[in-house]
Amino acid sequence: MTGQLIVFLSLLTFVILLHVLAEKIRVSYPVLLVLAGLVIWLIPGMPVIEMNPDVVFFIFLPPLLYAAAWQTAWKEFWKWKRSILLLAFGLVIFTSTVVAYISVHTMPGFTLALGFLLGGIISPPDAVAATSVMQSLKVPRRLSTILEGESLINDASSLIIYRFAIAAITTGTFSFSQATGQFVVVSIMGIIIGLVVAHVLYVIHRFLPTSPSVDTALTLISPYICYLAAEYFHYSGVLSVVTAGLFLSWRADEIFDYRTRIQAINVWDALIFILNGVVFILIGLQLPQIIRDLDGFTLPEAILLGIGFSVLVIVIRMLWMFPGAYLPRILSKRIRNTETSPHWKVVVLAGWSGMRGVVSLAAALSLPLSLANGDPFPFRSMILFITFCVILMTLVVQGLTLPLLIRLFKIPDLDRLEEEEQKLRIQLSYKAIEHIESNYAQEDATRDALHHIKTKYEKRIDHINKRMLTADLTGHSEAVFHEFNRIQVQMINFERKEIKQFRRNNEFSDEILRKIEYELDLEEATVRKI
């Protein structure tokens, strides 16, 4: 056990160094992670580390889904909900169905239930992979919002399909009409339970005397609470987690202070990075055993099937994108009047951004080892192998070519995010100056402190700097120094209130508002430490 732990920690260190390399060569780090899994397989003498599949599912999926929900901007999500739901439910169900029937005809002995299981595993794209590719490139906000929203909801929809397929395989019975009805019930009840748990967590965060460490720790166990609460009643724990994450994310400014937000963001970034790395290490360590037992298939046959299903899911997505983008506009006058027509280049990018990732891999690793009667789970190794191939193919092929495609298309910045951000900063600065002039007495230490604070906002207006400018208080009395800090904190809180008003009025994108809020958190942390 000690030897396995040393090997595992060494491999995790290797994954961390890979992330540094990815930053250096400007490659999406999920691409290097999947290649790392392949390299681990090729290293002779690597130990085989097996985990209970239920433990894998429970440990990895709730926090991954919860983190994705926290990163989703609710306003933009709701604005493009039709496009998101068409992809998250329509495309997932379509992909799962096509994969199911193709697999039955290409893999002898493969049942329809196993086909839907495979389809549910490999159908959901991973937004982390797509957004990590796009973060240094200019892409329309509409595209990034739809991809993030799709990934959040399609994880839930695909895992529900996964759940029903597992039940059908283990029990040996499957009714499409019954499954459809249960799908609706477990989804709705999962959402309701998620909302109930989220309100309880909201009350704890908002009204109990918690500290930043307690609040951060509570966010770490929240996805597990939501998941277990729903699964206890046999409803969708996945949708419960997603719903709670969206609800609490929207109210983060109400329930957390600046210290908690800064701490929680950093802790969660590290946690998600480690979870991604661990999942790919696990598949790398299990690949030798998987390849030794390919359920009657030879390695060349398995590779050919893996490539075939990889091409299949890519083609299905590309075929879905154009009807999904333009057919609703043709059929609905309301959509034509309320939504701008997406450029064909954006539709192509959305189709080519369907890289599979850690959620598919975690779901595959969570497959039971045996059925209820003790028989080995059918085709488990082949499903794991095909899943890894699909992730490898989509991440490497699409992940490495997507930046080239974005540069080739040269899509204009229709969102004008830089202009919108500058406009927001200028409005906040003018409102802050007006607030100072209307609410503070111009005398003694306060007068000198106010002079420096007003100068800061005036310089921000003039230069529209991305970083806060620090007033020079050298030579002033200690009273002026402390008064400056006191008023500065008050002005930061004033700016936060203005941002809340902007959010309620839908005047600026949530992405920009969150960016400014995080800057205010950092500024308050700096001021209070002085």
C-alpha positions as CSV (number, residue, x, y, z in Angstrom):
1,M,0.0,0.0,0.0
2,T,2.8,2.4,0.8
3,G,4.5,1.7,-2.5
4,Q,1.3,2.3,-4.4
5,L,0.8,5.6,-2.5
6,I,4.4,6.7,-3.4
7,V,3.8,5.9,-7.1
8,F,0.4,7.7,-7.0
9,L,1.9,10.8,-5.4
10,S,4.8,10.8,-7.9
11,L,2.3,10.6,-10.8
12,L,0.3,13.4,-9.3
13,T,3.4,15.6,-9.2
14,F,4.0,14.6,-12.8
15,V,0.5,15.8,-13.7
16,I,1.2,19.2,-11.9
17,L,4.3,19.6,-13.9
18,L,2.3,18.9,-17.1
19,H,0.0,21.8,-16.2
20,V,3.0,24.1,-15.9
21,L,4.2,22.8,-19.3
22,A,0.7,23.4,-20.8
23,E,0.8,27.0,-19.6
24,K,4.2,27.4,-21.1
25,I,3.4,26.0,-24.6
26,R,-0.1,27.4,-24.5
27,V,-1.9,24.0,-25.0
28,S,-5.2,23.2,-23.2
29,Y,-4.1,21.2,-20.1
30,P,-6.8,18.5,-20.5
31,V,-5.0,17.5,-23.8
32,L,-1.8,16.9,-21.8
33,L,-3.8,15.1,-19.1
34,V,-5.2,12.5,-21.5
35,L,-1.7,12.0,-23.0
36,A,-0.4,11.6,-19.5
37,G,-2.9,8.7,-19.0
38,L,-1.5,7.1,-22.1
39,V,2.1,7.6,-21.0
40,I,1.3,6.0,-17.6
41,W,0.0,3.0,-19.4
42,L,3.2,2.6,-21.4
43,I,5.5,2.8,-18.3
44,P,6.4,-0.8,-17.4
45,G,5.9,-2.0,-13.8
46,M,3.2,0.5,-12.9
47,P,0.9,-0.9,-10.1
48,V,-2.8,-1.4,-10.8
49,I,-4.9,0.7,-8.4
50,E,-8.5,-0.3,-8.3
51,M,-11.2,1.7,-6.5
52,N,-14.7,0.8,-5.7
53,P,-16.7,2.1,-8.7
54,D,-19.4,3.6,-6.4
55,V,-16.6,5.5,-4.5
56,V,-15.2,6.8,-7.8
57,F,-18.6,8.1,-8.8
58,F,-19.4,9.7,-5.4
59,I,-15.9,11.2,-4.8
60,F,-15.4,12.8,-8.2
61,L,-18.7,13.7,-9.9
62,P,-20.5,15.9,-7.3
63,P,-17.6,18.4,-6.8
64,L,-16.9,18.6,-10.6
65,L,-20.6,19.4,-11.3
66,Y,-20.9,21.8,-8.4
67,A,-17.8,23.7,-9.5
68,A,-19.2,23.9,-13.0
69,A,-22.5,25.3,-11.7
70,W,-20.6,28.0,-9.7
71,Q,-18.8,29.1,-12.8
72,T,-22.0,29.5,-14.8
73,A,-23.4,33.0,-15.2
74,W,-27.2,32.5,-14.5
75,K,-28.3,35.6,-16.5
76,E,-26.5,34.5,-19.7
77,F,-27.5,30.9,-19.1
78,W,-31.2,32.0,-19.0
79,K,-30.8,34.2,-22.0
80,W,-29.6,31.3,-24.2
81,K,-31.5,28.6,-22.4
82,R,-33.2,27.4,-25.6
83,S,-29.9,26.7,-27.4
84,I,-28.4,25.2,-24.2
85,L,-31.3,22.8,-23.7
86,L,-31.4,21.8,-27.3
87,L,-27.8,20.7,-26.9
88,A,-27.9,19.4,-23.4
89,F,-31.0,17.3,-23.8
90,G,-31.7,17.0,-27.5
91,L,-28.2,16.3,-28.7
92,V,-27.3,14.1,-25.7
93,I,-30.4,11.9,-26.3
94,F,-29.8,11.9,-30.1
95,T,-26.2,10.9,-29.6
96,S,-26.9,8.3,-27.0
97,T,-29.6,6.7,-29.3
98,V,-27.4,6.7,-32.4
99,V,-24.4,5.3,-30.4
100,A,-26.7,2.6,-28.9
101,Y,-28.0,1.3,-32.2
102,I,-24.6,1.5,-34.0
103,S,-22.9,-0.3,-31.1
104,V,-25.4,-3.2,-31.2
105,H,-24.7,-3.7,-34.9
106,T,-20.9,-3.4,-34.7
107,M,-20.1,-5.2,-31.4
108,P,-21.3,-8.8,-31.2
109,G,-23.2,-9.5,-28.0
110,F,-23.7,-5.9,-27.2
111,T,-27.3,-5.2,-26.0
112,L,-29.3,-2.0,-26.5
113,A,-29.1,-1.2,-22.8
114,L,-25.3,-1.4,-23.0
115,G,-25.4,0.8,-26.1
116,F,-27.4,3.5,-24.2
117,L,-24.9,3.1,-21.4
118,L,-22.0,3.7,-23.7
119,G,-23.9,6.6,-25.4
120,G,-24.7,8.2,-22.0
121,I,-21.0,8.1,-21.1
122,I,-19.4,9.5,-24.3
123,S,-22.2,11.9,-25.3
124,P,-21.5,14.9,-22.9
125,P,-18.7,17.3,-24.0
126,D,-16.5,18.9,-21.4
127,A,-16.6,22.7,-21.1
128,V,-13.3,22.8,-19.2
129,A,-11.5,21.5,-22.3
130,A,-13.2,24.0,-24.6
131,T,-12.9,27.0,-22.4
132,S,-9.3,26.3,-21.6
133,V,-8.6,26.4,-25.3
134,M,-10.6,29.5,-25.9
135,Q,-9.5,31.6,-22.8
136,S,-6.6,33.2,-24.6
137,L,-8.6,33.7,-27.9
138,K,-11.4,36.0,-28.7
139,V,-14.6,34.2,-29.2
140,P,-18.2,35.5,-29.0
141,R,-19.6,35.5,-25.5
142,R,-22.7,33.7,-26.9
143,L,-20.6,30.8,-27.9
144,S,-18.7,30.5,-24.6
145,T,-21.9,30.8,-22.6
146,I,-23.7,28.1,-24.6
147,L,-20.8,25.7,-24.3
148,E,-20.5,26.2,-20.5
149,G,-24.3,25.9,-20.0
150,E,-24.5,22.9,-22.3
151,S,-21.7,21.1,-20.4
152,L,-23.4,21.8,-17.1
153,I,-26.8,20.4,-18.1
154,N,-25.7,17.7,-20.5
155,D,-23.6,16.1,-17.7
156,A,-26.9,15.8,-15.7
157,S,-28.9,14.5,-18.7
158,S,-26.3,12.0,-19.8
159,L,-25.8,10.7,-16.2
160,I,-29.5,10.2,-15.9
161,I,-29.4,8.1,-19.1
162,Y,-26.3,6.3,-17.6
163,R,-28.3,5.6,-14.4
164,F,-31.3,4.1,-16.3
165,A,-29.0,2.0,-18.5
166,I,-27.2,0.6,-15.5
167,A,-30.6,-0.3,-13.9
168,A,-31.7,-2.0,-17.1
169,I,-28.5,-4.1,-17.4
170,T,-28.5,-5.1,-13.7
171,T,-32.2,-6.1,-13.7
172,G,-32.4,-7.4,-17.2
173,T,-35.6,-5.4,-18.0
174,F,-36.1,-2.1,-19.8
175,S,-39.3,-0.2,-20.8
176,F,-38.8,2.9,-22.9
177,S,-42.2,4.5,-21.9
178,Q,-41.6,3.7,-18.2
179,A,-38.0,5.0,-18.4
180,T,-39.3,8.2,-20.0
181,G,-41.8,8.8,-17.2
182,Q,-39.2,8.1,-14.5
183,F,-36.7,10.4,-16.3
184,V,-39.1,13.3,-15.9
185,V,-39.9,12.5,-12.2
186,V,-36.3,11.9,-11.0
187,S,-35.2,15.1,-12.9
188,I,-37.9,17.4,-11.4
189,M,-37.6,15.9,-7.9
190,G,-33.8,16.2,-8.1
191,I,-34.2,19.9,-8.9
192,I,-36.6,20.4,-6.0
193,I,-34.4,18.7,-3.5
194,G,-31.4,20.7,-4.8
195,L,-33.4,23.9,-4.1
196,V,-34.4,22.8,-0.6
197,V,-30.9,21.9,0.3
198,A,-29.6,25.1,-1.2
199,H,-32.0,27.2,0.9
200,V,-30.8,25.5,4.0
201,L,-27.1,26.1,3.1
202,Y,-28.1,29.7,2.2
203,V,-29.5,30.3,5.7
204,I,-26.3,28.7,7.3
205,H,-23.9,30.9,5.3
206,R,-26.0,34.0,5.6
207,F,-27.2,34.1,9.2
208,L,-24.8,31.9,11.3
209,P,-21.5,33.3,12.7
210,T,-19.3,31.4,10.3
211,S,-15.7,32.1,9.4
212,P,-14.0,32.0,6.0
213,S,-12.5,28.6,6.8
214,V,-15.9,27.3,7.9
215,D,-17.7,28.7,4.9
216,T,-15.1,27.3,2.5
217,A,-15.2,23.9,4.2
218,L,-19.0,23.9,3.9
219,T,-18.8,24.6,0.2
220,L,-16.6,21.5,-0.1
221,I,-19.2,19.2,1.5
222,S,-22.2,20.9,0.0
223,P,-22.2,18.9,-3.3
224,Y,-22.1,15.7,-1.4
225,I,-25.0,16.8,0.9
226,C,-27.0,17.6,-2.2
227,Y,-26.2,14.4,-4.0
228,L,-26.9,12.1,-1.0
229,A,-30.1,13.9,-0.1
230,A,-31.5,13.3,-3.6
231,E,-30.1,9.8,-4.0
232,Y,-31.6,8.8,-0.6
233,F,-35.1,9.3,-2.2
234,H,-33.9,7.7,-5.5
235,Y,-34.0,10.9,-7.4
236,S,-31.3,12.6,-9.5
237,G,-28.4,13.6,-7.2
238,V,-26.7,15.1,-10.3
239,L,-29.5,17.6,-10.9
240,S,-29.7,18.3,-7.2
241,V,-26.0,19.3,-7.2
242,V,-26.3,21.4,-10.3
243,T,-29.4,23.2,-9.0
244,A,-27.9,24.0,-5.6
245,G,-24.7,25.2,-7.3
246,L,-26.6,27.6,-9.6
247,F,-28.8,28.9,-6.7
248,L,-25.9,29.6,-4.3
249,S,-23.6,31.0,-7.0
250,W,-26.2,33.6,-7.9
251,R,-26.3,34.7,-4.2
252,A,-22.6,34.5,-3.5
253,D,-22.3,38.2,-2.9
254,E,-25.0,38.0,-0.2
255,I,-23.7,35.0,1.8
256,F,-19.9,35.4,1.6
257,D,-17.6,38.3,2.5
258,Y,-14.5,39.2,0.5
259,R,-12.2,36.8,2.5
260,T,-14.4,33.8,1.9
261,R,-14.8,34.5,-1.8
262,I,-11.0,34.8,-2.3
263,Q,-10.3,31.7,-0.2
264,A,-13.0,29.6,-1.7
265,I,-12.1,30.4,-5.3
266,N,-8.4,29.4,-4.8
267,V,-9.3,26.2,-2.8
268,W,-11.8,25.1,-5.5
269,D,-9.4,25.8,-8.4
270,A,-6.8,23.6,-6.7
271,L,-9.4,20.9,-5.9
272,I,-10.8,20.7,-9.4
273,F,-7.3,20.6,-10.9
274,I,-6.3,17.7,-8.6
275,L,-9.5,15.8,-9.3
276,N,-8.9,16.1,-13.0
277,G,-5.4,14.8,-12.6
278,V,-6.3,11.9,-10.3
279,V,-9.0,10.7,-12.7
280,F,-6.6,10.5,-15.6
281,I,-4.0,8.8,-13.4
282,L,-6.5,6.2,-12.5
283,I,-7.4,5.4,-16.1
284,G,-3.7,5.2,-16.9
285,L,-3.1,2.8,-14.1
286,Q,-6.0,0.6,-15.1
287,L,-5.4,0.6,-18.9
288,P,-3.0,-2.4,-18.8
289,Q,-5.6,-4.6,-17.0
290,I,-8.4,-3.2,-19.3
291,I,-6.4,-4.1,-22.4
292,R,-5.6,-7.6,-21.1
293,D,-9.4,-8.3,-20.9
294,L,-11.1,-6.6,-23.9
295,D,-14.2,-8.9,-23.7
296,G,-13.2,-11.1,-26.6
297,F,-11.9,-8.3,-28.8
298,T,-8.3,-8.0,-30.0
299,L,-6.4,-4.8,-29.3
300,P,-6.5,-3.7,-33.0
301,E,-10.2,-4.3,-33.1
302,A,-10.7,-2.3,-29.9
303,I,-8.6,0.6,-31.3
304,L,-10.6,0.5,-34.5
305,L,-13.9,0.6,-32.6
306,G,-12.5,3.5,-30.4
307,I,-11.6,5.5,-33.5
308,G,-14.9,4.7,-35.1
309,F,-17.0,5.9,-32.1
310,S,-14.8,9.0,-31.8
311,V,-15.5,9.9,-35.4
312,L,-19.2,9.1,-34.9
313,V,-19.7,11.5,-31.9
314,I,-17.9,14.2,-33.8
315,V,-20.0,13.8,-36.9
316,I,-23.3,13.6,-34.9
317,R,-22.5,16.9,-33.2
318,M,-21.6,18.6,-36.5
319,L,-24.8,17.3,-38.2
320,W,-26.9,18.5,-35.2
321,M,-25.5,22.0,-35.0
322,F,-26.9,23.7,-38.1
323,P,-30.5,22.4,-37.9
324,G,-30.4,23.1,-34.1
325,A,-29.1,26.7,-34.7
326,Y,-31.3,27.7,-37.7
327,L,-34.5,25.5,-37.7
328,P,-36.0,27.2,-34.6
329,R,-35.5,30.6,-36.3
330,I,-37.3,29.4,-39.4
331,L,-40.2,28.0,-37.4
332,S,-40.6,30.8,-34.8
333,K,-41.2,34.5,-35.6
334,R,-40.6,35.3,-31.9
335,I,-37.1,33.8,-32.0
336,R,-36.3,35.8,-35.2
337,N,-37.4,39.0,-33.5
338,T,-35.7,38.4,-30.1
339,E,-32.4,36.7,-31.1
340,T,-29.7,37.6,-33.5
341,S,-29.0,35.0,-36.1
342,P,-25.7,33.1,-35.3
343,H,-23.0,33.4,-37.8
344,W,-22.2,30.1,-39.6
345,K,-18.6,30.3,-38.4
346,V,-19.8,30.4,-34.8
347,V,-22.0,27.4,-35.4
348,V,-19.0,25.5,-36.8
349,L,-16.9,26.4,-33.8
350,A,-19.7,25.2,-31.5
351,G,-19.8,21.9,-33.3
352,W,-16.0,21.5,-33.2
353,S,-15.9,22.3,-29.5
354,G,-17.3,19.0,-28.4
355,M,-14.3,17.6,-26.6
356,R,-15.0,14.9,-24.1
357,G,-13.3,15.0,-20.7
358,V,-13.2,14.1,-17.1
359,V,-16.9,13.6,-16.5
360,S,-17.1,10.9,-19.2
361,L,-14.0,9.2,-17.7
362,A,-15.3,9.3,-14.1
363,A,-18.6,7.8,-15.3
364,A,-16.8,5.0,-17.1
365,L,-14.6,4.3,-14.1
366,S,-17.8,4.1,-12.0
367,L,-19.2,1.1,-13.9
368,P,-20.0,-1.8,-11.5
369,L,-17.5,-4.6,-11.4
370,S,-20.3,-7.2,-11.3
371,L,-24.0,-7.7,-11.7
372,A,-26.4,-8.4,-8.8
373,N,-26.1,-12.2,-9.4
374,G,-22.3,-12.0,-9.2
375,D,-21.6,-12.3,-12.9
376,P,-18.9,-9.8,-14.3
377,F,-20.4,-6.6,-15.7
378,P,-20.7,-7.2,-19.4
379,F,-18.2,-5.4,-21.7
380,R,-16.9,-3.2,-18.9
381,S,-13.4,-3.2,-20.2
382,M,-14.5,-2.4,-23.8
383,I,-16.7,0.5,-22.6
384,L,-13.7,1.9,-20.6
385,F,-11.4,1.5,-23.5
386,I,-13.8,3.1,-26.0
387,T,-14.4,6.0,-23.6
388,F,-10.7,6.6,-23.2
389,C,-10.2,6.5,-27.0
390,V,-13.1,9.0,-27.5
391,I,-11.6,11.4,-24.9
392,L,-8.1,11.0,-26.4
393,M,-9.3,11.5,-30.0
394,T,-11.5,14.5,-29.3
395,L,-9.1,16.3,-27.0
396,V,-6.1,15.8,-29.2
397,V,-7.6,16.3,-32.6
398,Q,-10.2,18.9,-31.8
399,G,-8.4,20.5,-28.9
400,L,-5.2,21.1,-30.9
401,T,-7.1,22.3,-34.1
402,L,-9.7,24.5,-32.4
403,P,-7.3,27.4,-31.8
404,L,-6.2,27.3,-35.5
405,L,-9.9,27.3,-36.6
406,I,-10.7,30.3,-34.4
407,R,-7.7,32.2,-35.8
408,L,-8.6,31.2,-39.4
409,F,-12.2,32.4,-39.0
410,K,-11.3,35.8,-37.6
411,I,-14.7,36.3,-36.0
412,P,-15.3,40.0,-35.2
413,D,-15.8,40.9,-31.6
414,L,-19.5,41.6,-31.8
415,D,-19.9,41.6,-28.0
416,R,-17.4,44.5,-27.6
417,L,-16.5,43.2,-24.1
418,E,-13.6,45.6,-23.7
419,E,-15.8,48.5,-24.4
420,E,-18.4,47.2,-22.1
421,E,-15.9,46.7,-19.3
422,Q,-14.5,50.3,-19.8
423,K,-18.0,51.7,-19.7
424,L,-18.7,49.8,-16.4
425,R,-15.5,51.1,-14.8
426,I,-16.2,54.7,-15.8
427,Q,-19.8,54.6,-14.6
428,L,-18.7,53.1,-11.2
429,S,-16.0,55.8,-10.9
430,Y,-18.5,58.7,-11.6
431,K,-21.0,57.2,-9.2
432,A,-18.3,56.9,-6.5
433,I,-17.2,60.5,-7.0
434,E,-20.8,61.7,-6.7
435,H,-21.3,59.6,-3.6
436,I,-18.1,61.1,-2.0
437,E,-19.2,64.7,-2.7
438,S,-22.7,64.1,-1.4
439,N,-22.1,62.0,1.7
440,Y,-18.8,63.0,3.4
441,A,-17.9,66.1,5.3
442,Q,-14.9,68.1,3.9
443,E,-12.9,68.7,7.0
444,D,-9.8,67.6,8.9
445,A,-8.4,64.2,8.3
446,T,-11.4,63.1,6.3
447,R,-10.8,66.0,3.8
448,D,-7.2,64.8,3.0
449,A,-8.3,61.1,2.8
450,L,-11.1,62.0,0.4
451,H,-8.8,64.0,-1.8
452,H,-6.7,60.9,-2.4
453,I,-9.7,58.6,-2.9
454,K,-11.2,61.0,-5.4
455,T,-7.9,61.3,-7.2
456,K,-7.9,57.5,-7.6
457,Y,-11.3,57.5,-9.2
458,E,-10.4,60.4,-11.5
459,K,-7.2,58.7,-12.6
460,R,-9.2,55.5,-13.3
461,I,-11.6,57.5,-15.5
462,D,-8.7,59.2,-17.4
463,H,-6.7,56.1,-18.0
464,I,-9.3,53.3,-17.6
465,N,-6.7,51.2,-15.9
466,K,-7.3,47.5,-15.3
467,R,-5.7,47.7,-11.9
468,M,-6.6,49.9,-9.0
469,L,-4.3,52.9,-8.5
470,T,-2.9,53.4,-5.0
471,A,-2.9,56.9,-3.5
472,D,0.4,58.2,-2.2
473,L,-0.2,59.0,1.5
474,T,3.5,59.6,2.3
475,G,4.0,62.5,4.6
476,H,0.4,62.6,6.0
477,S,-0.6,61.9,9.6
478,E,-1.6,58.6,10.9
479,A,-5.2,59.9,11.3
480,V,-5.3,60.6,7.5
481,F,-3.9,57.2,6.9
482,H,-6.6,55.4,8.9
483,E,-9.3,57.6,7.6
484,F,-8.3,56.8,4.1
485,N,-8.6,53.1,4.8
486,R,-11.9,53.4,6.5
487,I,-13.5,55.4,3.7
488,Q,-11.9,53.2,1.1
489,V,-13.7,50.2,2.5
490,Q,-16.9,52.1,2.5
491,M,-16.4,53.0,-1.1
492,I,-15.7,49.4,-2.0
493,N,-19.0,48.4,-0.4
494,F,-20.7,51.3,-2.3
495,E,-19.3,49.9,-5.6
496,R,-20.6,46.4,-4.7
497,K,-24.1,47.8,-4.2
498,E,-23.9,49.5,-7.6
499,I,-22.8,46.3,-9.2
500,K,-25.8,44.5,-7.7
501,Q,-28.1,47.2,-9.2
502,F,-26.4,46.8,-12.6
503,R,-27.0,43.0,-12.3
504,R,-30.7,43.5,-11.4
505,N,-31.1,45.9,-14.4
506,N,-29.2,43.6,-16.8
507,E,-27.1,46.5,-17.9
508,F,-23.8,44.5,-18.1
509,S,-22.7,40.9,-18.7
510,D,-22.3,38.8,-15.6
511,E,-18.8,37.8,-16.7
512,I,-17.6,41.4,-16.4
513,L,-19.5,42.1,-13.2
514,R,-17.9,39.1,-11.6
515,K,-14.5,40.2,-12.7
516,I,-15.0,43.7,-11.1
517,E,-16.4,42.1,-7.9
518,Y,-13.3,39.9,-7.6
519,E,-11.0,43.0,-8.1
520,L,-13.0,44.7,-5.3
521,D,-12.5,41.7,-3.0
522,L,-8.7,41.8,-3.6
523,E,-8.6,45.5,-3.0
524,E,-10.5,45.2,0.3
525,A,-8.2,42.4,1.4
526,T,-5.2,44.7,0.6
527,V,-6.8,47.7,2.4
528,R,-7.7,45.8,5.5
529,K,-4.2,44.3,5.9
530,I,-2.5,47.7,5.8
